[in-house]
């Protein structure tokens, strides 16, 4: 799995990354599932490792799999498993953004919430 969207995307879900993905491999889950956070996910079998998504994420939530910070390591497994646990009709490549254009303060507060700073 080349790229992983971590929990820094949870309940934030700015869709800038979706818009730049050349292969449409970034999805939102369209059904409620208590085992997964409300965020975006990169399909590991579809990602071509182009890295276009990473600089577009204003939340700093996207990492190359080998570079995921230790505090978010379980997010790599979550990102891979969600596509095994749900059929393709449970996903959309055109998710509605939850919050767009966060302020620097909102970004810092989000990182603090997840223990990243």
Secondary structure as the mmCIF struct_conf table of DSSP 4:
data_model
#
loop_
_struct_conf.conf_type_id
_struct_conf.id
_struct_conf.beg_label_comp_id
_struct_conf.beg_label_asym_id
_struct_conf.beg_label_seq_id
_struct_conf.end_label_comp_id
_struct_conf.end_label_asym_id
_struct_conf.end_label_seq_id
STRN STRN1 UNK A 3 UNK A 5
HELX_RH_3T_P HELX_RH_3T_P1 UNK A 7 UNK A 9
TURN_TY1_P TURN_TY1_P1 UNK A 10 UNK A 12
HELX_RH_AL_P HELX_RH_AL_P1 UNK A 16 UNK A 20
TURN_TY1_P TURN_TY1_P2 UNK A 22 UNK A 23
STRN STRN2 UNK A 26 UNK A 29
BEND BEND1 UNK A 31 UNK A 31
TURN_TY1_P TURN_TY1_P3 UNK A 34 UNK A 35
BEND BEND2 UNK A 36 UNK A 36
BEND BEND3 UNK A 38 UNK A 39
STRN STRN3 UNK A 40 UNK A 42
TURN_TY1_P TURN_TY1_P4 UNK A 44 UNK A 46
TURN_TY1_P TURN_TY1_P5 UNK A 52 UNK A 53
HELX_RH_3T_P HELX_RH_3T_P2 UNK A 54 UNK A 56
TURN_TY1_P TURN_TY1_P6 UNK A 58 UNK A 59
STRN STRN4 UNK A 62 UNK A 64
HELX_RH_3T_P HELX_RH_3T_P3 UNK A 65 UNK A 67
HELX_RH_3T_P HELX_RH_3T_P4 UNK A 70 UNK A 72
HELX_RH_AL_P HELX_RH_AL_P2 UNK A 73 UNK A 85
BEND BEND4 UNK A 86 UNK A 86
HELX_RH_3T_P HELX_RH_3T_P5 UNK A 88 UNK A 90
STRN STRN5 UNK A 91 UNK A 92
BEND BEND5 UNK A 93 UNK A 94
HELX_LH_PP_P HELX_LH_PP_P1 UNK A 95 UNK A 97
BEND BEND6 UNK A 98 UNK A 99
BEND BEND7 UNK A 101 UNK A 101
HELX_RH_AL_P HELX_RH_AL_P3 UNK A 104 UNK A 113
TURN_TY1_P TURN_TY1_P7 UNK A 114 UNK A 115
#
